[in-house]
Amino acid sequence: MTNDEYITLKIKSFEFNLRELAGSMGDFGTLFPLAIGYIAVCGLNPAGFLVMMGVANIVTGLLYRLPIPIEPMKVLAVVAIAQHWAPSMVYASGFGMGIVWTVFALIGVMKWIAKVTPDSVIRGIQVALGIILAIEAIKMISTWWIIGVLSIITGLVLGRNRYAPAAIVLMALGLVIMIVKGQFNLVESPRLTLPIITGFSPREVWQSFLQAGLAQIPLTATNAVIATSALIKSYWPEKPVSESRLSLNMGIMNLILPFFGGMPLCHGAGGLAGQYYFGARTGGANIIEGLIEIAMGLFLAGSIAGLFSVFPVAIIGAMMFLVGVELVKFARGIHWDRDIIPMGTTLIVSLLTNMAYGFLSGFVVYYLIKSIPGRKNV
């Protein structure tokens, strides 16, 4: 489907239309559950949480002019919610990650890792991420099979339809279900709520780093940096974004946003695949999403946790399932004769343990095979 088939407001390389709006919703599957946990369990201020995420989306869209996703750091979020971290601890963890990714970018660590990482290992990470998303999606769909299956069919049939893009239709379906079930009484009257200045101690930065930050580093390096950069090259070969640049972007935003209530943020290959699948093609999608998040944070802060908690999970699961399938398709780009063993190792270990171990295992297997005489072209 060409851009001309949409009613489009185009400003330089940015496009604003239904397709970009639909694409901006492609990463909601990871945002909703973690947002609920951060707000309801850890007590994060919803205004700061959403406004800072919106600012990060807009700035990233303007800088790269591509729909590069902004999403929560998963390990930090899961540990913080499970251990009931105080808000200051969450903000400290984001600041600590900001230091790590800024340093990694400036001294060339990510550039070196990207240079020595084989394509077969990257593909293995992408496929593993797709399968993991699909498995989690099925669990969410199982909460309401009829709506979940109907949503998958809707996504497949409509896709990026000119008049009714799938993501918009599915979001609308969720809102209709909430209205029919009388759940919109959770919405408070809109009122202006501004983010507050937040703080934390150096001790909390160190504690959060030891408790979750160390485990977050390899996962962010593989998924948020290496796999995301590879996916950008696949979708927009004429607009590559280096691993070092992605690392620096994550570093800077996490050095600033925690002081205004922002959670630890990163990029992500799954989020990028989701936004692309549902229609995002330019930085306009980031700007649209950012404006929506800022508006929600400023005027609906008191209702956000409640609204997110009652939105039909099966619909979000259906969207995640379609994204997972999209990522698995990248296995088609490998050379089966030379890539199957390192990719398979990466995939299997990632599924059995985590993507960090999968990355290391595939990496080692690749170079072990390459060291065998006569196998230099692996």
C-alpha positions as CSV (number, residue, x, y, z in Angstrom):
1,M,0.0,0.0,0.0
2,T,1.5,3.3,-1.0
3,N,1.7,6.5,1.1
4,D,-0.5,8.2,-1.5
5,E,-3.5,6.0,-0.5
6,Y,-3.6,7.7,2.9
7,I,-4.7,11.3,3.6
8,T,-1.4,12.5,4.8
9,L,0.0,15.6,6.4
10,K,3.7,15.5,5.4
11,I,6.3,17.8,7.0
12,K,9.7,17.1,5.5
13,S,10.3,13.4,6.1
14,F,7.6,13.1,8.8
15,E,4.2,11.7,7.9
16,F,1.0,12.1,10.0
17,N,-1.9,9.8,8.9
18,L,-4.0,6.9,10.1
19,R,-1.2,4.5,9.2
20,E,1.3,6.3,11.5
21,L,-1.3,6.5,14.2
22,A,-1.9,2.8,14.0
23,G,1.8,2.1,14.1
24,S,2.3,4.2,17.2
25,M,0.0,1.7,19.0
26,G,2.1,-1.3,18.0
27,D,4.1,-1.4,21.2
28,F,1.3,-1.1,23.7
29,G,1.5,-4.8,24.6
30,T,4.6,-4.3,26.7
31,L,3.7,-0.8,28.0
32,F,0.3,-1.6,29.6
33,P,1.2,-4.3,32.1
34,L,4.5,-2.7,33.2
35,A,2.8,0.7,33.5
36,I,0.2,-0.8,35.8
37,G,2.8,-2.4,38.0
38,Y,5.0,0.7,38.2
39,I,2.1,2.9,39.1
40,A,0.0,0.6,41.3
41,V,2.8,-1.3,43.1
42,C,5.8,1.0,43.1
43,G,3.8,4.2,43.4
44,L,5.3,6.1,40.5
45,N,3.7,9.4,39.7
46,P,1.5,8.7,36.5
47,A,2.0,12.3,35.2
48,G,5.8,12.1,35.3
49,F,5.8,8.5,34.1
50,L,3.7,9.3,30.9
51,V,4.9,12.8,30.2
52,M,8.6,11.8,30.3
53,M,7.9,8.8,28.0
54,G,6.1,11.1,25.6
55,V,9.0,13.5,25.6
56,A,11.4,10.7,24.9
57,N,9.2,9.5,22.0
58,I,9.0,12.9,20.4
59,V,12.7,13.7,20.7
60,T,13.7,10.2,19.4
61,G,11.3,10.6,16.4
62,L,12.7,14.1,15.6
63,L,16.3,12.9,15.9
64,Y,16.1,9.7,13.8
65,R,13.0,10.5,11.7
66,L,12.2,6.8,12.1
67,P,9.6,5.0,14.3
68,I,12.2,3.8,16.9
69,P,10.3,2.6,19.9
70,I,10.7,3.8,23.5
71,E,9.7,1.1,26.0
72,P,10.4,0.1,29.7
73,M,13.5,-1.9,30.5
74,K,12.0,-5.3,31.3
75,V,14.4,-6.7,33.9
76,L,14.4,-3.6,36.0
77,A,10.6,-3.3,35.8
78,V,10.0,-7.0,36.8
79,V,12.4,-6.8,39.7
80,A,11.1,-3.4,40.9
81,I,7.5,-4.6,40.8
82,A,8.3,-8.0,42.4
83,Q,10.3,-6.4,45.2
84,H,8.0,-3.4,45.7
85,W,10.7,-0.8,45.1
86,A,10.1,2.8,46.3
87,P,9.8,5.3,43.5
88,S,13.2,6.8,44.3
89,M,14.8,3.3,43.8
90,V,13.2,3.1,40.3
91,Y,14.4,6.5,39.3
92,A,17.9,5.6,40.6
93,S,18.0,2.4,38.5
94,G,17.2,4.4,35.4
95,F,20.0,6.9,36.2
96,G,22.4,4.1,36.7
97,M,21.6,2.6,33.3
98,G,22.0,6.0,31.8
99,I,25.6,6.1,33.0
100,V,26.3,2.6,31.7
101,W,24.9,3.2,28.2
102,T,26.5,6.6,27.8
103,V,29.9,5.2,28.8
104,F,29.5,2.2,26.5
105,A,28.7,4.5,23.6
106,L,31.5,6.9,24.2
107,I,34.3,4.4,24.6
108,G,33.2,2.2,21.7
109,V,32.0,-0.9,23.6
110,M,28.8,-1.3,21.6
111,K,30.6,-0.6,18.3
112,W,33.0,-3.4,19.0
113,I,30.3,-5.8,20.2
114,A,28.3,-5.1,17.0
115,K,31.4,-5.6,14.8
116,V,32.2,-9.1,16.2
117,T,28.6,-10.3,16.4
118,P,27.6,-12.6,13.5
119,D,24.3,-12.2,11.7
120,S,23.3,-15.7,12.5
121,V,23.3,-14.9,16.3
122,I,21.3,-11.7,15.7
123,R,18.7,-13.7,13.7
124,G,18.6,-16.2,16.6
125,I,17.9,-13.4,19.0
126,Q,15.2,-11.9,16.8
127,V,13.4,-15.3,16.3
128,A,13.7,-16.1,20.0
129,L,12.1,-12.8,20.9
130,G,9.3,-13.5,18.4
131,I,8.6,-16.9,20.0
132,I,8.7,-15.5,23.5
133,L,6.3,-12.7,22.5
134,A,4.0,-15.2,20.9
135,I,4.0,-17.5,24.0
136,E,3.2,-14.6,26.3
137,A,0.6,-13.4,23.8
138,I,-1.2,-16.8,23.9
139,K,-1.4,-16.6,27.7
140,M,-3.1,-13.2,27.3
141,I,-5.4,-14.4,24.6
142,S,-6.5,-17.3,26.8
143,T,-8.2,-14.8,29.1
144,W,-10.9,-14.4,26.5
145,W,-10.4,-16.7,23.5
146,I,-13.2,-15.4,21.4
147,I,-12.1,-11.8,21.5
148,G,-8.4,-12.9,21.1
149,V,-9.0,-15.0,18.0
150,L,-11.3,-12.4,16.5
151,S,-8.6,-9.8,17.1
152,I,-5.9,-11.9,15.4
153,I,-8.2,-12.4,12.4
154,T,-9.0,-8.6,12.3
155,G,-5.2,-7.9,12.4
156,L,-4.6,-10.3,9.5
157,V,-7.5,-9.1,7.4
158,L,-7.2,-5.3,7.9
159,G,-3.4,-5.0,8.4
160,R,-2.7,-1.4,7.3
161,N,-6.0,-0.9,5.6
162,R,-6.4,2.6,4.2
163,Y,-9.6,3.5,6.0
164,A,-9.4,1.2,9.1
165,P,-5.9,0.2,10.1
166,A,-5.9,-2.9,12.4
167,A,-4.4,-1.3,15.4
168,I,-6.9,1.5,15.5
169,V,-9.8,-0.9,15.0
170,L,-8.5,-3.1,17.8
171,M,-8.0,-0.2,20.2
172,A,-11.6,1.0,19.4
173,L,-12.9,-2.5,20.0
174,G,-11.3,-2.5,23.4
175,L,-12.8,0.8,24.3
176,V,-16.3,-0.3,23.1
177,I,-16.0,-3.4,25.3
178,M,-15.0,-1.2,28.3
179,I,-18.1,1.0,27.7
180,V,-20.4,-2.0,27.4
181,K,-19.1,-3.4,30.6
182,G,-19.5,-0.1,32.4
183,Q,-15.8,0.3,33.1
184,F,-15.5,3.9,32.0
185,N,-16.7,5.0,35.4
186,L,-13.0,4.6,36.3
187,V,-12.3,7.8,34.4
188,E,-12.0,10.8,36.6
189,S,-12.8,14.3,35.3
190,P,-9.8,15.6,33.4
191,R,-7.6,17.9,35.4
192,L,-4.1,19.3,34.9
193,T,-1.4,17.3,36.7
194,L,2.2,18.3,36.2
195,P,5.2,16.0,36.7
196,I,7.2,16.7,39.9
197,I,10.9,17.0,40.5
198,T,12.2,13.7,41.8
199,G,15.4,12.6,43.5
200,F,17.4,9.6,44.7
201,S,20.6,8.8,46.5
202,P,23.9,7.5,45.2
203,R,23.4,4.5,47.4
204,E,20.1,3.7,45.6
205,V,21.9,3.9,42.3
206,W,24.4,1.3,43.4
207,Q,21.8,-0.9,45.1
208,S,19.5,-1.0,42.1
209,F,22.5,-1.7,39.8
210,L,23.5,-4.7,41.9
211,Q,19.9,-6.0,42.3
212,A,18.8,-5.7,38.6
213,G,21.0,-3.4,36.5
214,L,23.7,-6.0,36.0
215,A,21.2,-8.5,34.6
216,Q,19.6,-5.8,32.4
217,I,22.9,-4.9,30.6
218,P,23.3,-8.1,28.4
219,L,19.5,-8.2,27.5
220,T,19.5,-4.5,26.6
221,A,22.7,-4.9,24.5
222,T,21.2,-7.8,22.5
223,N,17.6,-6.7,22.1
224,A,17.5,-3.0,22.5
225,V,20.8,-2.2,20.7
226,I,22.2,-4.9,18.4
227,A,18.9,-6.5,17.3
228,T,17.2,-3.1,17.0
229,S,20.0,-1.7,14.8
230,A,19.8,-4.9,12.6
231,L,16.1,-4.5,12.2
232,I,16.4,-0.9,11.2
233,K,18.9,-2.0,8.5
234,S,16.4,-4.6,7.3
235,Y,13.4,-2.2,7.1
236,W,15.3,1.0,6.0
237,P,18.7,0.0,4.5
238,E,19.2,3.5,3.3
239,K,18.8,4.9,6.9
240,P,21.0,2.8,9.2
241,V,21.4,3.7,12.8
242,S,24.5,2.5,14.5
243,E,24.6,0.6,17.8
244,S,26.7,3.3,19.4
245,R,24.1,5.9,18.5
246,L,21.3,3.9,20.0
247,S,23.3,3.3,23.1
248,L,24.1,7.0,23.5
249,N,20.4,7.9,23.0
250,M,19.3,5.5,25.7
251,G,22.1,6.8,28.0
252,I,21.2,10.4,27.7
253,M,17.5,10.0,28.1
254,N,18.0,7.9,31.2
255,L,20.4,10.4,32.7
256,I,17.7,13.2,32.4
257,L,14.2,11.7,32.7
258,P,14.5,10.1,36.2
259,F,14.7,13.6,37.7
260,F,11.2,14.4,36.4
261,G,9.5,11.0,37.2
262,G,10.6,9.0,34.2
263,M,11.0,5.2,34.4
264,P,14.1,3.4,33.0
265,L,13.6,3.3,29.2
266,C,15.2,1.6,26.2
267,H,14.6,0.7,22.6
268,G,13.6,-2.7,21.5
269,A,13.4,-5.0,18.4
270,G,10.0,-6.3,19.4
271,G,8.6,-2.8,19.7
272,L,10.1,-1.8,16.4
273,A,8.6,-4.9,14.7
274,G,5.2,-4.1,16.3
275,Q,5.2,-0.5,15.1
276,Y,6.3,-1.4,11.6
277,Y,3.8,-4.3,11.4
278,F,0.9,-2.0,12.2
279,G,2.0,0.8,9.8
280,A,4.7,3.1,11.3
281,R,7.2,4.2,8.6
282,T,8.5,7.6,9.8
283,G,9.2,9.5,13.0
284,G,5.7,10.8,12.8
285,A,4.5,7.7,14.7
286,N,6.8,8.5,17.6
287,I,5.6,12.1,17.7
288,I,1.9,11.0,17.6
289,E,2.5,8.5,20.4
290,G,4.5,11.0,22.4
291,L,1.6,13.6,22.2
292,I,-0.9,11.0,23.2
293,E,1.2,10.0,26.3
294,I,1.8,13.6,27.3
295,A,-1.9,14.4,27.0
296,M,-2.8,11.3,29.1
297,G,-0.2,12.2,31.7
298,L,-1.2,15.8,32.0
299,F,-5.0,15.3,32.1
300,L,-5.8,11.7,33.0
301,A,-3.1,10.9,35.5
302,G,-5.6,9.8,38.1
303,S,-7.3,7.4,35.8
304,I,-4.4,5.7,34.0
305,A,-3.8,2.7,36.2
306,G,-7.5,1.8,36.3
307,L,-8.0,2.2,32.6
308,F,-4.9,0.1,31.7
309,S,-6.0,-2.6,34.2
310,V,-9.4,-3.1,32.6
311,F,-8.5,-2.8,28.9
312,P,-9.2,-6.3,27.4
313,V,-5.9,-8.2,27.8
314,A,-6.9,-10.6,25.0
315,I,-6.7,-7.8,22.4
316,I,-3.3,-6.7,23.5
317,G,-2.2,-10.4,23.4
318,A,-3.5,-10.6,19.8
319,M,-1.4,-7.6,18.8
320,M,1.6,-9.1,20.5
321,F,1.1,-12.5,18.7
322,L,1.1,-10.8,15.3
323,V,4.3,-9.0,16.2
324,G,5.9,-12.2,17.3
325,V,5.1,-13.9,14.0
326,E,6.6,-10.9,12.2
327,L,9.9,-11.4,14.1
328,V,10.0,-15.1,13.5
329,K,9.9,-14.4,9.7
330,F,13.4,-13.0,9.9
331,A,14.7,-16.6,10.0
332,R,14.1,-16.6,6.2
333,G,17.1,-14.3,5.7
334,I,19.7,-16.8,6.9
335,H,22.0,-19.1,4.9
336,W,20.8,-22.4,6.2
337,D,24.0,-24.3,5.3
338,R,26.3,-22.1,7.4
339,D,24.0,-20.2,9.9
340,I,21.7,-22.9,11.2
341,I,23.9,-24.2,14.0
342,P,24.9,-20.8,15.6
343,M,21.3,-19.5,15.1
344,G,19.8,-22.7,16.5
345,T,22.0,-22.6,19.5
346,T,21.2,-18.9,20.1
347,L,17.5,-19.7,19.8
348,I,17.3,-22.8,22.0
349,V,19.4,-21.4,24.8
350,S,17.5,-18.1,24.7
351,L,14.2,-20.0,25.1
352,L,15.5,-22.2,27.8
353,T,17.3,-19.5,29.8
354,N,17.3,-15.9,28.6
355,M,18.6,-13.9,25.6
356,A,21.8,-12.9,27.2
357,Y,22.9,-16.6,27.6
358,G,21.5,-17.3,24.2
359,F,23.7,-14.6,22.7
360,L,26.8,-15.8,24.5
361,S,26.2,-19.4,23.5
362,G,25.6,-18.6,19.8
363,F,28.6,-16.3,19.8
364,V,30.9,-19.0,21.2
365,V,29.5,-21.7,18.8
366,Y,29.9,-19.5,15.8
367,Y,33.6,-18.8,16.5
368,L,34.3,-22.4,17.5
369,I,32.9,-23.6,14.1
370,K,34.8,-20.9,12.3
371,S,38.1,-22.1,13.9
372,I,37.6,-25.5,12.3
373,P,39.9,-25.9,9.2
374,G,37.9,-25.5,6.1
375,R,35.0,-23.7,7.8
376,K,36.3,-20.1,7.6
377,N,33.2,-18.9,5.7
378,V,30.7,-19.9,8.4
